[in-house]
């Protein structure tokens, strides 16, 4: 090879065992396999994952630092519960991350971002009346939005927020979960991106997230 294949032959990124364990636990929490309030049993988890307790404890510690798990002295480690206070704080944090990401995405390539988000909104519409599929398409839309900012830090924080969002969506009424209103809100955000209307994108995102928080808090009540 006379010239390196730049951009194609790059070093592989290898995850450590604790990182892989943390990812698996995060996914299990987000999809309800480890439900809110559940206590984590080290012996059972180590056996199910086929790992020793050392890396497992390190993976658990990472999720404790993220706030998805809570360690109670003399009792053990538990999955957090999405109390009204936690839901409210979650959406405050999502607003900060997603609105910042949106402005950066607009600066980088507004039309390209709009096209991608339009595709994501269409996927949500195509999910029909399956609440779980619509919910996953909703989350994919917001993950794509944050990814468009090209900020590893925003994406890292947002990953944890999306796990908590999955937990919260289990409270959502099925009628709204599959409603056209939900799809329309995302399509309007995508349209504002395509038009390069930064103030409109910011306003729509704020309204959407505040409305989502209110619905969830109403469902929790």
WOHU-V296525 format. One line per field, one symbol per residue. phi: phi as a letter, one per 40 degrees, with the letter a starting at -180 (. if undefined). psi: psi as a letter, one per 40 degrees, with the letter a starting at -180 (. if undefined). burial: b if it has 24 or more other C-alpha atoms within 12 Angstrom, else e. Layout:
BEGIN
phi=???
psi=???
burial=???
END
This chain:
BEGIN
phi=.cbdccgbbbdccbccddcccccccccccccgcbcdgccccdcccccccgbcccccccccccccccgcbbcbdgbhbbccbccdcccdcdccccccccccccccccccaccccccccccccccccccgbcdcccccccccdcccdccccgbdccccccdccccccdccccccccccdbccdccddccccccccccgcdccdcccccccccccccccccccc
psi=hdhighedgiiihhiiddddddddddddddeedgiheihhhdddddddefiidddddddddddddeedihhhhedahihiigidddddddddddddddddddddddddgddddddddddddddddeebfhdddddddddddddddddedfhdddddddddddddddddeeehhddddeidddddddddddddddefgddddddddddddddddddddddd.
burial=eeeeeeeeeeeeeeeeebeebbbbbbbbbbbbebbbeebbebeebeeeeeeeeeebbbbbbbbbebbbbbbeeeeebbbbbbeeebbbebbbbbbbbbbbbbbbbbeeebebbbbbbbbbbbbbbebeeebbebbbbbbbbbbbbbbbbbbeebbebbbbbbbbbbbbbbbbeeebbbeeebbebbbbbbbbbbebbbebbbebbbebbbebbbbbbeeee
END
